[in-house]
Amino acid sequence: MLDSCADIRRFQLAGGIGTLPPVSRRDFDAAVLHWLKASFPPTDECSGVLLTPRSGWILLERAATTVRTAYSHYSHAHPHTHSLPLLAELRRGRSIAADGTTADAVREVLRTAPLLADHTLLLARADRLTGAVRLHSHVLFPAGARLRRGETATTNVTVFGGVGGTEPLLLPVLAGTPAADGTGAAPLTVHQVTVGAGEQARLTFALHGPGEVELVAPGDGSPGATADGSPGATADGSPGERVAAVDVPALRLPRRIVRPPRLELLLTVELSGGDEAEAEERLAFARDLVSALARHDDSGALLRTGAVGHYDHAIRESVYTSRRTLLQAPVPAGPASATLAALAGWRPARRKQDMASSLEDALKAVVPLATVASGGAEHVRRVVLIVARRPPGLPRQHGIVPACPLGVDWQVELGRLRSAGVQVMTRADPVTGPPPSDHPGVAARRYADAAWAALSGGGAFRPGADPAAAVAKALTPIWQVEGPDCRLAFASPLL
């Protein structure tokens, strides 16, 4: 009895006037039941919510009564069912807005429904002792949570980057908590965020309703696609980058992430130069190097630095002559901030001669700093980096190369460092000017070349060719990853 034309059918349902044929109550009820049976057959596997109209729509109110009666008959005929087909009834103007489309009304109702399962963020966690990597579930919004009308809930979580890889990290959001093998939870959406190795990011997630979790901060986070592949939305409502849904059970994680040994870097810096700019360049390199290393290790757990600054040999003509500064107060291995604070207070001086510096005295001061025993079974890599221009002096005068007034033998100190497993490296200024033509000058050049060759046995860097950032990269401890790179963010720092 209902017209096939949608406009006429709506006119009939509204009551109808004029010459259109009326719809009898019996035929109307039969049409509603026919539609109900075809669209929503009674079953134990699903339930319904009846959305009733505003008062005054007589035919729609009668249709609602017919639906109630049909579901009521079904529940009485099946008393042993575990769930009623008609779960709830909502009336416009009370539970939901009186105006608006049916789709908007349904969405508003679903937004205020309680969560049937925890909405969790899937992360990774590495065991600090064994390095084994496992899945970790962080509950963003617990089961039973519900939103009030018009409300949006937010929660914050801090995630950490891995040890390598340049691809954005995946942030799968699941309904439920997966088992150890990744099964048992339904994917809801996948977001992405870029977090550097060893860095952390503070994320903010928003709950818009059951199954709707959005990444709203940080601004560079890229919301991904839902589990069915449809794109998510950014905080301003624009679609995010499309990301394939994650098959959690098939997600490959690294087997182990092995922590590298801690680096203890001790610098010896020659503070005397032909002019102030020469020594200041070495000081600037030392500061830039320590700062670059510290950026690779925000926690400070993998890096300790120290330094010794040295000048020319201290020679006193008599006891009445004021003692010149030979060494700056040694800075033992510790936080990078302490080393940077000490370097900021060091001042260059003009050198008195060009043959040798007091590097041997600096090496003697470094030995007790570099050979101190580390606590526990922690593996430590110790490096002494010599930043200088002139070679060390000898215990006794050698041609025109001045002797060390304190009689320190740099070869003995170098042997002590190497016997303790300390790697000695150099960053020596290149020799400039024409080669010497006199015999004493040639002998001094040969000595300098031999001394730098011995001191550079552990490696050498060249000023101008190896900037501080490149040296820091070469010295930075390297993590060992067994298996593929981890595409998930970590729940805690690796250190």
Order of alpha helices (4+ residues) and beta strands (2+ residues): alpha-alpha-beta-alpha-beta-alpha-beta-beta-beta-beta-beta-beta-beta-beta-beta-beta-beta-alpha-beta-beta-alpha-beta-alpha-beta-alpha-beta-alpha-beta-alpha-beta
